Amino acid sequence: MKRTQSASDEIPDAEENVTRAEKFFDQPWNNAVKKFARVIIFVFLIWTGVASYYASQLSPLTKEEEFLPSDHELMQVW
């Protein structure tokens, strides 16, 4: 039987090609997310509640916005 190459055989120095960002997101970031998962979820829910409250307070304009002052020459022509 012929042996097929695995992915690790194709890239012999895979560990040497890892960047600092990949190393950071591999262990420290994942560990921090796992450790503080409940805090992250709690803050997310509070933020969602505050954003929902302010979104519910939005209403349409009661009067038209003035883009130019009333004494502007274009407004006088209008």
C-alpha positions as CSV (number, residue, x, y, z in Angstrom):
1,M,0.0,0.0,0.0
2,K,1.1,3.5,-0.8
3,R,1.2,5.9,2.1
4,T,-0.5,9.2,1.6
5,Q,1.0,12.5,2.8
6,S,-0.8,14.2,5.7
7,A,-1.0,18.0,6.1
8,S,1.8,18.0,8.7
9,D,4.1,16.2,6.2
10,E,3.6,18.9,3.6
11,I,4.6,21.7,5.9
12,P,7.5,20.5,8.0
13,D,8.2,23.8,9.8
14,A,4.6,24.8,10.5
15,E,5.4,26.0,14.1
16,E,8.1,28.4,12.7
17,N,5.6,30.1,10.4
18,V,3.2,31.1,13.2
19,T,2.9,34.9,13.7
20,R,2.7,36.7,17.0
21,A,-1.0,37.4,16.4
22,E,-1.7,33.7,15.8
23,K,0.1,32.8,19.0
24,F,-1.9,35.5,20.9
25,F,-5.3,34.4,19.6
26,D,-4.4,30.7,20.0
27,Q,-3.9,30.6,23.8
28,P,-4.2,33.9,25.7
29,W,-7.2,35.2,24.0
30,N,-9.1,31.9,24.1
31,N,-8.3,31.4,27.7
32,A,-9.5,35.0,28.6
33,V,-12.7,34.5,26.7
34,K,-13.4,31.2,28.5
35,K,-12.5,32.7,31.9
36,F,-14.7,35.8,31.5
37,A,-17.5,34.3,29.4
38,R,-20.2,35.2,31.9
39,V,-18.9,38.7,32.4
40,I,-18.8,39.2,28.6
41,I,-22.4,37.9,28.2
42,F,-23.6,40.1,31.1
43,V,-22.0,43.2,29.6
44,F,-23.4,42.4,26.2
45,L,-26.9,42.0,27.6
46,I,-26.7,45.3,29.5
47,W,-25.4,47.1,26.4
48,T,-28.2,45.5,24.3
49,G,-30.8,46.7,26.9
50,V,-29.5,50.2,27.0
51,A,-29.3,50.4,23.2
52,S,-32.9,49.0,22.9
53,Y,-34.2,51.6,25.4
54,Y,-32.7,54.5,23.4
55,A,-33.8,53.0,20.1
56,S,-37.4,52.9,21.4
57,Q,-37.2,56.6,22.2
58,L,-36.5,57.6,18.6
59,S,-39.3,59.3,16.8
60,P,-39.8,61.1,13.4
61,L,-38.9,64.7,13.1
62,T,-41.6,67.1,14.3
63,K,-40.5,69.9,11.9
64,E,-38.3,70.1,8.8
65,E,-34.6,70.6,9.3
66,E,-33.2,74.0,8.2
67,F,-30.0,73.3,6.2
68,L,-29.4,77.0,5.6
69,P,-30.2,79.9,7.8
70,S,-33.3,81.9,6.8
71,D,-31.2,85.0,5.9
72,H,-29.0,83.0,3.4
73,E,-29.3,84.2,-0.2
74,L,-30.5,80.8,-1.5
75,M,-33.3,80.8,1.1
76,Q,-34.3,84.3,0.1
77,V,-34.7,83.2,-3.5
78,W,-36.7,80.1,-2.4
